[in-house]
Amino acid sequence: VANEAARRALLVYAEAVRVMARSVRQAEAKVAFDASKVAPARPFLVLMTEAAFTSDVRAMLEGDGLTPLVMPSFSSEGITVPSRRKQRGETSAQEEESENLSEAERIELSWWLKIKLWKLTEYRRIVYLDADTLVHRPIDELFALPDEISLAAPAHLSRDGKGSEISVGVMSLHPDRRIYDAFISFLSAAADRFVTGVRSVDQMLQHSFFAQHFSWGGYPRWEAGSGQFLGCMEDLPSLSPGEVTESQDHFNGAKTPLGKVCVLPPRYDFCVSYPALVAGMDSPDFQEAELAVQFPQPGEEPVEKNLEGLLRARLLHWTGPRRKPWMH
């Protein structure tokens, strides 16, 4: 770690992961209690860069029974993905004025690491959660999706208002090396056109990949008693077309979808950061589609008659660059 401030920030982030992991374990314990059986022992992986894997972080995570999953950068593997310009202090004034950035003048964005989850085929299914989420109610059903569902993730209205865009902060995915290779080809084609630090580029490019190369279904349905998967609904939100890329190499001319995506209901990604809530309060569509559904609907009984019992959201998500739970 470069300096003391960076080391402290990394430790705070590791503590946030521990809190999120505890919320997951508490939800799993509730499932076991309700079902009077032992919950399945699932490894809890923490996706990390090599630079972030310090002895302090390792001790914190492993002390809680978490497994650090250290991944090499794409650049170390000779793969080019969208990057950001170096910030002031990371580069010289002369470099900042140049529009032709060399590889040395770019920094690889760490959020692309989650794409490497697609090649972890030793796991049948992976449920990925951003560190700024907390599990409020059990989400075990996300592990029970069949292999033909490549991805299940929530969707929200895109920034440009052209339709809904997938959220990659919460995902249930079936690892597939074929999808991983196609993803890398897709991102490599976009790398020269996207040099930015804007977080929404991650969402936009990943949504574009899935929008253009997968078939889509609506909300997954599970049988109330057994939890058996019944399929995805046909109705789904109007999707943003995404960013069109110039390369179709990963398809080799074929038009067969790479897999199927199912959209998760808003209860799997309740965005509770202040900017997210304020931005939607003037929108009737937001209040109906994103806010009202987080509370009991007609025919639903609250668990308890307090806020904890009334809130039906399964996942709380502090989206955006500021006001994370660990900043309060």
Beta strands, then each sheet from edge to edge (+ up, - down):
strand 1: 45-49
strand 2: 67-71
strand 3: 83-85
strand 4: 106-108
strand 5: 126-129
strand 6: 133-135
strand 7: 149-157
strand 8: 164-166
strand 9: 170-173
strand 10: 215-217
strand 11: 220-222
strand 12: 229-232
strand 13: 260-264
strand 14: 270-271
strand 15: 315-317
sheet 1: 1+ 2+
sheet 2: 3+ 4-
sheet 3: 5+ 9- 7+ 8-
sheet 4: 5+ 9- 7+ 13+ 10+
sheet 5: 6+ 15- 14-
sheet 6: 11+ 12-
end
